[in-house]
Amino acid sequence: MGSLFKTYFKNNGQVMGWALIILVSFWIVVLILLPQIAMLDFSFRFDLPPSASGGPKDVYTLHNYSYLFFGAEGSGDSYNRVDMLVFARTLLAAAIVTIIDLILCYPLAYYLGQTKGGGTIRVLVLLLIIPYWINEILRAFAFRILFGDVGVINEFLLFFGMIDVPIDFIRANVALYTGLAYAYILLMIFPIYNVIESLDRNQIEAARDMGASWIQIHRRVVIPYAKPGISSGCTMVFMLTAGALASPQILGGPSSLWFTQLVYQWFNDNVNWPQGSAYAIVLLFTCIAIVLTVMRIFKVSMGDIGK
């Protein structure tokens, strides 16, 4: 450990080295750990008025977590079916959006990483980034206009006689899935691109000379090498999609309630911070558990992602 710090300060200098340590520590402790610890503490509290805080009723409880899984006492239901269904649907949708982004981004990232034309690559990367100069809310509303009953897509299909009546893309969640996939697509492309860019092209040429098909080349050479980038991209897209709020509220249909919307309702509409904290903590730890499980299945370590 001592030699590691010596090398670190030797490469960065004393001033810059300590500045980086302080800034990273501030980022991790103050902006990440402390808010999550505070929320975790809130999740084990009763919803009490400010005057009762610190009093005899201000004790720890599992009531907020029990409500999520079993509902209110005396409701007659053995489980909180509505909220649990929303929770499961949110996780499933996040997984679907992640798979969609991976399918779309892997070929593009491979092309960007293995193409020799430097100027062309810079132009393509710039074209990918420029649309994200527009605010996320505006992009979500643009998708709602695009997929609306009188939107561009329906007007196009009606004009060419492909359909007789407009398709309700909002109710069918087509707009929601498309908007979420588009919102985080760069977070999938660039981690994969950064890894594939460092792949020695001679390995691909050697596999091709030995008679390997394109499927075999990608399955045995490219994908194993790009696994850290794929894992990093999938992790970010899944976590951000499961925690999305603006896009589900704007693009979601009547039956597409997102779990984060329940969290928002508890915090803002019901002003019940302990219950909202419990919902948020369950979502956080469930997503982390799913990501770690998938990483273990595909034999990817945290060190690989951090490369």
C-alpha positions in Angstrom: 0.0 0.0 0.0 2.9 2.4 0.9 4.5 1.8 -2.5 1.2 2.4 -4.2 0.9 5.8 -2.6 4.5 6.6 -3.4 3.9 5.8 -7.1 0.7 7.8 -7.0 2.3 10.9 -5.6 5.3 10.5 -7.9 3.1 10.5 -11.0 0.7 13.3 -9.9 2.8 15.4 -7.5 2.0 16.3 -3.9 -0.4 19.2 -4.6 -2.4 17.5 -7.4 -2.3 14.1 -5.7 -3.8 15.5 -2.4 -6.3 17.6 -4.4 -7.6 14.5 -6.2 -7.8 12.5 -3.0 -9.8 15.3 -1.3 -12.1 15.8 -4.2 -12.8 12.1 -4.7 -13.3 11.6 -0.9 -15.8 14.6 -0.9 -17.6 13.1 -3.9 -17.9 9.6 -2.3 -18.5 10.5 1.3 -20.5 13.8 1.2 -22.5 13.4 -2.1 -23.0 9.6 -2.1 -22.6 7.9 1.2 -24.0 10.4 3.6 -27.3 11.0 1.7 -27.8 7.2 1.3 -27.1 6.6 5.0 -29.6 9.4 5.9 -32.2 7.8 3.7 -31.5 4.4 5.2 -32.0 5.8 8.6 -35.3 7.5 7.5 -36.6 4.2 6.1 -36.6 2.7 9.6 -38.5 5.6 11.2 -42.2 6.3 11.8 -43.8 9.2 9.9 -44.0 11.6 12.8 -44.6 15.4 12.9 -41.6 17.5 13.7 -42.8 18.1 17.2 -42.6 14.3 18.0 -39.0 13.9 16.6 -36.7 12.7 19.3 -39.6 11.8 21.6 -40.7 8.4 22.9 -42.5 7.5 19.6 -39.4 8.2 17.5 -38.0 4.7 17.4 -36.8 2.3 14.7 -39.4 0.1 13.0 -39.8 -2.2 10.0 -43.3 -0.9 9.3 -42.2 0.9 6.1 -40.7 -2.2 4.5 -43.6 -4.3 5.7 -46.0 -2.0 4.0 -44.2 -2.4 0.7 -44.4 -6.1 0.7 -47.7 -6.8 2.7 -49.6 -3.5 2.5 -51.6 -1.8 5.2 -52.7 -3.8 8.2 -56.4 -4.8 7.9 -56.5 -4.3 4.1 -57.5 -8.0 3.7 -54.7 -8.7 1.2 -51.8 -10.9 2.1 -49.4 -9.0 -0.2 -49.2 -5.4 -1.5 -49.9 -6.7 -5.0 -50.2 -3.3 -6.7 -46.8 -1.9 -5.6 -45.0 -5.2 -6.0 -46.3 -5.5 -9.5 -45.1 -2.0 -10.3 -41.7 -2.9 -8.8 -41.4 -6.1 -10.8 -42.6 -4.4 -14.0 -40.0 -1.6 -13.5 -37.1 -4.1 -13.2 -38.3 -6.1 -16.2 -38.6 -3.0 -18.3 -35.1 -1.8 -17.2 -33.7 -5.2 -18.3 -35.5 -5.0 -21.6 -34.2 -1.5 -22.3 -30.7 -2.6 -21.4 -30.9 -5.5 -23.9 -32.3 -3.2 -26.6 -29.4 -0.8 -26.1 -26.9 -3.6 -26.1 -28.2 -5.0 -29.4 -28.2 -1.6 -31.0 -24.9 -0.3 -29.6 -22.6 -3.3 -30.0 -22.4 -3.3 -33.8 -22.0 0.5 -33.8 -19.3 0.4 -31.1 -17.5 -2.3 -33.0 -17.6 -0.3 -36.2 -16.3 2.8 -34.4 -13.6 0.9 -32.6 -12.2 -1.0 -35.5 -12.6 1.6 -38.3 -9.2 3.2 -39.3 -10.5 6.5 -40.5 -9.8 8.9 -37.7 -11.6 11.9 -39.1 -14.7 9.9 -39.9 -14.8 8.5 -36.4 -14.6 11.9 -34.9 -17.5 13.1 -37.0 -19.6 10.1 -36.1 -18.9 10.5 -32.4 -19.8 14.2 -32.6 -23.1 13.4 -34.4 -23.9 11.0 -31.5 -23.2 13.6 -28.9 -24.8 16.7 -30.4 -28.5 15.5 -29.8 -27.7 15.3 -26.1 -27.1 19.0 -25.9 -30.9 19.2 -25.7 -32.4 18.9 -22.3 -33.7 15.4 -21.3 -37.2 16.8 -20.6 -37.4 18.4 -24.1 -36.2 15.1 -25.7 -38.9 13.2 -23.8 -41.6 15.6 -25.0 -40.3 15.4 -28.5 -40.7 11.6 -28.4 -44.3 12.1 -27.1 -45.0 14.3 -30.0 -43.4 11.8 -32.4 -45.4 8.9 -31.1 -48.7 10.7 -30.3 -52.0 9.9 -31.9 -51.5 12.8 -34.3 -47.8 12.6 -34.2 -45.3 12.2 -37.1 -45.3 8.4 -37.1 -49.1 8.0 -37.1 -49.5 10.8 -39.7 -46.9 9.1 -42.0 -48.6 5.7 -41.6 -52.0 7.2 -42.3 -50.8 9.2 -45.3 -49.4 6.1 -47.0 -52.4 3.9 -46.1 -50.5 1.5 -43.9 -53.1 1.9 -41.1 -56.7 2.9 -41.0 -56.7 4.4 -37.4 -53.9 5.9 -35.4 -51.9 3.4 -33.2 -51.8 4.3 -29.5 -48.0 4.0 -29.1 -48.2 5.7 -25.6 -50.6 3.1 -24.2 -48.6 0.3 -25.7 -45.4 1.7 -24.0 -43.6 1.9 -27.4 -42.8 5.5 -26.8 -41.6 4.8 -23.2 -39.3 2.0 -24.2 -38.0 3.9 -27.2 -37.4 7.1 -25.2 -35.6 5.3 -22.4 -33.4 3.3 -24.8 -32.5 6.6 -26.6 -31.9 8.5 -23.3 -29.0 6.2 -22.2 -27.7 4.9 -25.5 -24.4 6.8 -25.2 -23.7 5.2 -21.9 -23.8 1.8 -23.7 -21.8 2.8 -26.8 -18.8 4.5 -25.3 -17.7 1.9 -22.7 -17.9 -0.8 -25.4 -16.2 1.4 -28.0 -13.3 2.3 -25.6 -12.6 -1.4 -25.0 -12.9 -2.6 -28.6 -10.7 0.3 -29.8 -7.8 -1.2 -27.9 -8.4 -4.7 -29.4 -5.5 -5.7 -31.6 -6.9 -6.1 -35.2 -4.3 -8.8 -35.8 -6.3 -11.1 -33.5 -9.4 -10.7 -35.7 -7.3 -11.2 -38.9 -5.7 -14.3 -37.4 -9.1 -15.8 -36.5 -10.4 -15.0 -40.0 -7.4 -16.6 -41.6 -8.0 -19.7 -39.6 -11.5 -20.0 -41.2 -13.6 -18.6 -38.3 -16.9 -17.1 -39.3 -17.9 -13.6 -38.2 -20.2 -15.1 -35.5 -17.3 -17.2 -34.2 -14.9 -14.2 -34.3 -17.3 -12.1 -32.2 -18.2 -15.0 -29.8 -14.6 -16.1 -29.1 -12.5 -13.0 -29.7 -14.3 -9.7 -29.6 -17.0 -10.3 -27.0 -14.7 -11.9 -24.4 -12.3 -9.0 -24.8 -15.1 -6.4 -24.7 -16.8 -8.0 -21.7 -15.7 -5.2 -19.2 -17.1 -2.5 -21.5 -20.3 -4.4 -22.1 -20.7 -5.0 -18.3 -20.1 -1.3 -17.6 -22.6 -0.1 -20.2 -25.3 -2.6 -19.1 -24.8 -1.6 -15.5 -25.2 2.1 -16.1 -28.2 1.7 -18.5 -30.0 -0.7 -16.2 -29.5 1.3 -13.0 -30.4 4.6 -14.6 -33.5 3.1 -16.4 -34.8 1.5 -13.2 -34.3 4.9 -11.5 -35.7 7.1 -14.3 -38.6 9.5 -13.4 -39.0 12.1 -16.1 -39.4 9.8 -19.1 -41.9 7.4 -17.4 -44.0 10.4 -16.3 -44.0 12.0 -19.8 -44.0 9.0 -22.1 -45.7 6.4 -20.0 -49.3 5.3 -20.6 -52.1 4.9 -18.0 -51.0 1.4 -17.0 -47.2 2.0 -17.1 -46.7 3.3 -13.5 -42.9 3.3 -12.7 -41.6 2.4 -9.3 -39.8 5.7 -9.0 -43.1 7.5 -9.5 -44.3 5.7 -6.3 -41.2 6.9 -4.5 -41.9 10.5 -5.8 -45.5 10.2 -4.6 -44.5 9.2 -1.1 -41.9 12.0 -0.8 -43.9 14.8 -2.4 -47.6 14.0 -2.6 -48.0 12.2 0.7 -45.1 13.9 2.4 -44.1 10.6 4.0 -40.3 10.6 3.8 -39.8 7.4 5.8 -42.0 5.4 3.5 -40.5 6.9 0.4 -37.0 6.2 1.8 -37.9 2.5 2.3 -39.2 2.2 -1.3 -36.0 3.9 -2.6 -33.7 1.7 -0.5 -35.4 -1.5 -1.7 -35.0 -0.3 -5.3 -31.4 0.6 -4.8 -30.3 -2.7 -3.1 -32.4 -4.8 -5.5 -30.7 -3.2 -8.5 -27.3 -3.6 -6.9 -28.0 -7.3 -6.2 -29.2 -7.9 -9.8 -26.1 -6.3 -11.2 -23.7 -8.2 -9.0 -25.5 -11.5 -9.7 -25.3 -10.9 -13.5 -21.6 -10.0 -13.2 -21.0 -13.2 -11.3 -22.8 -15.3 -13.9 -20.7 -13.8 -16.7 -17.5 -13.9 -14.6 -16.9 -10.1 -14.6 -15.2 -8.5 -11.6 -15.3 -4.9 -10.4 -11.7 -4.6 -11.3 -12.5 -5.4 -15.0 -15.1 -2.7 -15.1 -12.8 -0.2 -13.6 -10.1 -0.7 -16.2 
